[in-house]
Amino acid sequence: MMAGAVIAGRYELGDRLGLGGMSTVNVAFDTRLERYVAVKLLAEHLADDPQFVARFRREALAAARLVHPNIVQVFDFGLDEGTGRHYIVMERIVGPSGAQILRERGHLGVDEAVTWIAQACRGLDYAHRHGLVHRDVKPGNLLLSEGDGTIKLADFGIAKTTSDESSITQVGSVLGTAAYLAPEQAAGEEAGPAADIYGLGVVAYQLLSGRLPYEASSLTELALKQQREVPQPLHHLDPAIPAALGVAVERALALDPRRRYASAEEMRQAVLDGAKGIGPDGDATRIAPGDPTSATSVFAGEPGTGPVVVPRSPRAPRRPAPVPVDPYATGATQAPAARRAPAPTPRRRRGAFRRLVTTILLLAVLAGAAVAAYLATNTGQESVRLRNVVSDKADQIVQDLTQLIDDNTR
């Protein structure tokens, strides 16, 4: 819609602030309350999906109930009858986004980056405690208010309520900007609060270093790198970054959601401590090598030197590699190669020996019985000499049976 158009009889549109696949954001003037706001207009093609619209209304209402200093306030939403456009009216923030800051400056200093991360954690924690998952945490959705320096989390447009299984997008679809997707989101699984913590971990890594933890050109490549690689430790990229802070950020990037922080507030405290050089349990803390809660291991350094970080081995893939398909084979897939038999253990060898002895004994008894029966039917031969063979040792039983057969045969 053009500048000057009026939405819902009260919001006069001004310059466009942003454009996306789902919506357009314009600055607008609320003629009723005489204040500037931001109006998001949903794309016209989405208005044709009644299910989408119903879900959007429920979730926009949930977002409007979030009132927190670190969350952009939603004032109003609805349908403009004159244009048929669905809209959301939000608090207008005068200041750059995290994406703009990164484009202009490359990265932030440690203190400034920690301020951004800590305030974003507060906003996320409030949303999670009120049952709302953002699912699109990225630098472009973190806004700096130039008036008071507050960092505000914006755009809950694809958020979902944790108490309602319905959401704007179907389960199994991919949400958010690819580089900030948690592994479970990239796999098309349902995203919970842990996915927001992962996304904020990517943002934190980028604010501190100026680069993403995983550089990928496609969603498939991203998923493979997440499964098989470990991000380079932050203090290796910039020695000015405390090693403990790097470990705090890397825990948010854990492959397994259960290994991430239990809450955004826990992440905030870990980041603040890490900026001071304090590990999870203080300066003398040690995280054992291979600890799955982090991409690195922390050791207490020499007095006054702070912790030392030692990278651990890359994560192994969660799923086995697919079996190669022969393009000339008639079937869709080839049978997997036969598994190599495991080396026999002492217990298996003992079991095999017992089975061998038992077989020998059975054969010997059957042979003896057959010989005895044969001789008994031949009256011209000497009478069969029988005796009991009793022993608790296998070799003695075999020897006695052999002697019994020799006594009754020529």
C-alpha positions in Angstrom: 0.0 0.0 0.0 1.1 3.5 -0.8 2.2 6.1 1.8 -0.8 8.2 2.9 -3.2 5.3 2.9 -5.3 4.8 6.1 -5.7 1.5 7.8 -8.6 0.7 10.0 -9.7 4.4 9.8 -6.9 5.6 12.1 -3.4 4.5 11.0 -2.0 6.7 8.3 0.8 4.9 6.6 4.2 6.6 6.1 7.6 5.3 4.8 8.2 1.6 4.5 10.6 0.2 7.1 10.9 -3.3 5.9 9.8 -5.9 3.4 9.6 -9.7 3.8 7.9 -12.7 2.2 5.1 -12.7 4.7 4.6 -9.0 5.4 5.5 -5.3 4.9 6.2 -2.9 7.7 5.5 0.8 7.5 5.8 3.6 10.0 2.3 5.0 10.6 0.7 7.8 12.6 -2.2 6.8 14.9 -4.6 9.7 14.4 -6.7 8.7 17.4 -3.9 8.6 20.0 -1.6 11.0 18.1 1.5 8.9 18.2 3.8 7.1 15.7 3.5 3.3 15.5 4.7 0.6 13.2 2.1 -1.3 11.1 2.8 -4.7 9.7 0.6 -5.6 6.7 0.4 -9.3 5.9 1.0 -10.4 2.3 -2.2 -10.5 0.3 -1.9 -14.2 -0.7 -1.9 -15.3 3.0 -5.4 -13.7 3.5 -6.9 -16.4 1.2 -6.0 -19.2 3.7 -8.8 -19.2 6.5 -6.8 -21.6 8.6 -3.7 -19.3 8.5 -5.8 -16.3 9.4 -7.4 -18.0 12.3 -4.1 -19.1 13.7 -2.6 -15.7 13.1 -5.3 -14.0 15.1 -4.9 -16.4 18.1 -1.1 -16.0 18.1 -1.2 -12.2 17.5 -3.5 -12.0 20.5 -1.0 -14.0 22.6 1.9 -11.7 21.5 -0.2 -8.6 22.3 -0.4 -9.8 25.9 3.4 -9.7 26.3 4.2 -6.5 28.1 8.0 -6.3 28.8 10.7 -3.7 28.4 12.7 -6.0 26.2 9.8 -6.9 23.8 8.3 -4.7 21.2 4.7 -4.1 22.3 1.8 -5.1 20.1 -1.0 -2.6 20.3 -3.6 -3.7 17.9 -4.4 -6.2 15.1 -7.3 -6.9 12.8 -8.6 -6.8 9.2 -9.0 -3.6 7.3 -12.4 -4.0 5.6 -11.6 -1.5 2.9 -8.5 -3.1 1.6 -8.9 -6.7 2.8 -5.5 -6.6 4.4 -4.7 -8.0 7.8 -2.5 -5.8 10.0 -0.6 -5.7 13.3 0.1 -2.4 15.0 3.3 -2.4 17.1 5.4 -0.1 19.1 7.7 2.0 16.9 11.4 1.7 17.8 13.7 4.5 16.6 17.1 2.9 16.2 19.0 0.3 14.2 18.5 -3.5 14.3 21.3 -5.9 15.1 21.5 -6.7 11.4 22.2 -3.1 10.5 24.8 -2.8 13.3 26.6 -5.9 11.9 26.5 -4.6 8.4 28.0 -1.2 9.5 30.5 -2.3 12.1 31.2 -6.0 11.5 30.9 -7.0 15.2 30.5 -5.5 18.7 32.9 -5.2 21.5 32.5 -7.7 24.4 30.7 -5.3 26.8 28.3 -4.1 24.2 27.6 -7.5 22.8 27.0 -8.9 26.3 24.5 -6.0 26.9 22.6 -7.0 23.7 22.6 -10.7 24.6 21.6 -10.2 28.3 18.6 -8.0 27.4 17.5 -10.3 24.6 17.6 -13.2 27.2 15.3 -11.2 29.5 12.7 -10.7 26.7 12.9 -14.4 25.7 12.6 -15.6 29.2 9.5 -13.5 29.8 7.9 -14.8 26.5 8.7 -18.4 27.4 7.2 -18.1 30.9 4.0 -16.8 29.3 3.8 -19.7 26.9 5.1 -18.1 23.7 8.0 -19.4 21.6 9.4 -16.9 19.1 11.1 -19.3 16.6 12.8 -16.6 14.5 15.5 -15.1 16.8 18.0 -13.3 14.6 19.9 -10.0 14.5 17.2 -8.3 12.4 14.6 -9.0 15.1 16.7 -7.3 17.8 16.2 -3.5 17.9 18.1 -0.9 19.7 16.1 2.0 21.1 18.3 5.0 20.7 16.3 6.9 23.4 17.3 4.8 26.3 19.6 2.1 24.9 17.1 -0.7 25.5 17.3 -3.9 23.3 13.9 -5.1 22.2 12.9 -8.4 20.7 10.6 -7.8 17.7 8.4 -9.8 15.3 6.6 -12.6 16.9 4.9 -13.1 13.5 5.7 -16.9 13.3 5.6 -17.5 17.0 3.5 -20.2 18.6 1.9 -20.7 21.9 3.2 -23.7 23.9 -0.3 -24.5 25.2 -1.8 -24.7 21.8 -0.6 -27.3 19.2 -1.9 -25.2 16.4 0.5 -22.6 14.9 0.8 -20.4 11.9 2.9 -23.0 10.1 2.3 -26.8 9.9 4.4 -29.1 12.0 7.2 -30.4 9.7 7.7 -27.1 7.9 10.9 -25.0 8.3 10.6 -21.7 10.1 12.9 -18.7 10.5 16.1 -17.7 8.8 18.1 -20.7 8.0 21.4 -19.7 9.6 19.7 -19.3 13.0 17.7 -22.4 12.9 18.2 -25.0 15.7 19.1 -28.5 14.4 15.6 -29.8 15.4 14.0 -26.9 13.4 16.2 -27.7 10.4 15.0 -31.3 10.6 11.4 -30.1 10.4 10.6 -31.0 14.0 8.5 -29.0 16.4 10.5 -26.1 18.0 10.3 -25.3 21.7 12.0 -22.7 24.0 15.3 -24.5 23.4 15.2 -23.5 19.7 15.0 -19.9 20.7 18.0 -20.3 23.0 19.9 -21.9 20.1 19.0 -19.0 17.8 20.1 -16.5 20.4 23.4 -18.4 20.7 24.0 -17.9 17.0 23.2 -14.2 17.4 25.6 -14.0 20.3 28.4 -15.8 18.4 27.9 -13.4 15.5 27.7 -10.2 17.6 31.0 -11.2 19.3 33.0 -12.4 16.2 31.3 -10.9 13.2 30.7 -14.4 11.7 28.3 -17.2 11.9 29.2 -20.5 13.8 28.2 -22.4 10.6 28.6 -21.0 7.1 26.3 -22.8 4.8 24.8 -22.1 1.4 21.7 -24.3 1.9 19.5 -25.8 4.6 20.9 -29.3 3.8 24.5 -28.1 4.2 23.6 -26.3 7.4 22.1 -29.5 8.9 25.1 -31.6 8.0 27.5 -29.0 9.5 25.5 -28.8 12.7 25.7 -32.6 13.0 29.4 -33.0 12.2 31.3 -29.9 13.1 32.0 -27.8 16.2 32.1 -24.0 15.8 35.6 -22.5 16.2 36.1 -21.3 19.8 35.4 -17.6 20.0 38.6 -16.7 21.9 40.5 -18.3 19.0 38.8 -15.8 16.6 39.4 -12.9 18.9 41.7 -13.1 22.0 39.8 -10.2 23.5 36.8 -12.5 24.1 37.1 -14.2 27.5 37.4 -18.0 27.1 34.6 -18.5 29.7 32.3 -16.3 27.7 32.9 -18.4 24.6 32.0 -21.5 26.5 28.8 -19.9 27.7 27.8 -19.0 24.2 28.8 -22.4 22.8 26.5 -24.2 25.3 23.6 -22.5 23.7 24.7 -24.1 20.4 24.6 -27.6 21.8 23.3 -30.2 19.2 21.0 -31.8 21.7 18.3 -29.4 23.1 18.6 -31.0 26.5 22.2 -29.9 26.7 21.4 -26.2 26.2 20.3 -23.9 29.0 17.1 -24.8 30.8 15.9 -21.2 30.4 16.9 -17.9 28.8 17.5 -16.5 32.3 20.1 -19.2 33.0 21.8 -18.3 29.7 21.8 -14.6 30.7 23.5 -15.3 34.0 26.1 -17.6 32.3 26.9 -14.9 29.7 27.3 -12.2 32.3 29.6 -14.5 34.4 31.5 -15.5 31.3 32.2 -11.9 30.4 33.9 -11.6 33.8 36.0 -14.7 33.1 33.9 -16.9 35.5 33.0 -20.4 34.4 29.9 -22.4 35.4 31.2 -23.0 38.9 33.7 -20.2 39.4 37.3 -19.5 38.2 38.6 -22.9 39.3 35.9 -24.7 37.4 36.9 -27.5 35.1 34.6 -29.0 32.4 35.9 -32.5 31.6 37.1 -33.1 28.0 34.2 -34.3 25.8 31.6 -32.8 28.1 28.5 -32.6 25.8 27.3 -29.4 27.4 29.9 -27.4 25.5 31.9 -27.4 22.3 35.1 -26.9 24.3 36.7 -27.8 27.6 37.7 -25.3 30.2 40.6 -25.6 32.5 41.8 -23.3 35.2 44.9 -21.5 34.0 47.8 -20.1 35.9 46.9 -17.5 38.5 45.9 -14.3 36.9 45.7 -15.8 33.4 42.0 -17.0 33.5 40.7 -20.2 32.1 42.2 -22.1 29.2 40.0 -23.6 26.5 40.8 -26.8 24.7 38.6 -27.8 21.7 37.0 -31.2 21.9 36.4 -33.6 19.0 33.7 -32.7 16.5 30.2 -34.1 17.1 29.5 -37.4 15.4 26.4 -37.5 13.1 23.2 -38.5 14.8 22.1 -40.7 12.0 24.2 -43.3 10.0 25.1 -42.3 6.5 22.6 -43.6 3.9 23.4 -46.7 1.9 24.7 -45.7 -1.6 22.3 -46.5 -4.4 23.5 -48.1 -7.6 21.9 -46.1 -10.4 21.9 -49.3 -12.6 20.2 -51.5 -10.0 16.5 -52.4 -10.6 15.5 -51.8 -7.0 15.1 -48.4 -5.3 17.9 -49.2 -2.8 20.6 -51.7 -2.4 20.8 -54.1 0.5 23.4 -52.9 3.1 26.6 -54.8 3.3 26.7 -57.7 5.6 27.8 -56.9 9.1 31.2 -58.1 10.2 31.0 -60.8 12.8 32.3 -59.6 16.2 35.4 -61.1 17.6 34.6 -64.1 19.9 34.8 -63.3 23.6 36.1 -65.8 26.2 32.5 -66.5 27.3 31.5 -67.3 23.7 34.5 -69.6 23.3 33.5 -71.5 26.5 29.9 -71.8 25.2 31.2 -73.2 21.9 33.4 -75.8 23.7 30.4 -77.0 25.7 28.3 -77.4 22.6 31.1 -79.4 21.0 31.5 -81.7 23.9 27.8 -82.3 24.1 27.7 -83.2 20.4 30.5 -85.7 20.8 28.8 -87.3 23.8 25.5 -87.7 21.9 27.2 -89.2 18.9 29.2 -91.6 21.1 26.1 -92.8 23.0 24.2 -93.3 19.7 27.1 -95.2 18.2 27.5 -97.4 21.3 23.8 -98.1 21.3 23.8 -99.1 17.7 26.8 -101.4 18.1 25.2 -103.1 21.1 21.9 -103.6 19.3 23.7 -105.1 16.3 25.8 -107.5 18.4 22.8 -108.6 20.4 21.1 -109.8 17.2 24.0 -112.0 16.2 23.8 -115.1 18.4 27.1 -116.5 17.1 29.0 -113.7 18.6 30.1 -113.2 22.2 27.6 -111.7 24.5 27.8 -108.0 24.8 29.6 -106.7 27.8 27.8 -103.7 29.2 28.7 -101.5 32.1 27.6 -98.1 33.5 29.6 -95.1 32.4 29.2 -92.4 35.0 31.5 -89.4 35.5 31.3 -85.6 36.1 34.1 -84.8 33.6 33.6 -84.6 29.9 37.0 -86.1 28.9 36.5 -89.1 31.3 33.0 -89.8 29.8 34.4 -89.7 26.3 37.3 -92.1 27.3 34.9 -94.6 29.1 32.5 -94.7 26.1 35.4 -95.2 23.7 36.6 -98.1 25.9 33.1 -99.6 26.0 32.9 -99.6 22.2 36.3 -101.2 21.9 35.3 -104.0 24.3 32.3 -104.9 22.3 33.7 -104.7 18.7 36.6 -106.3 16.8 
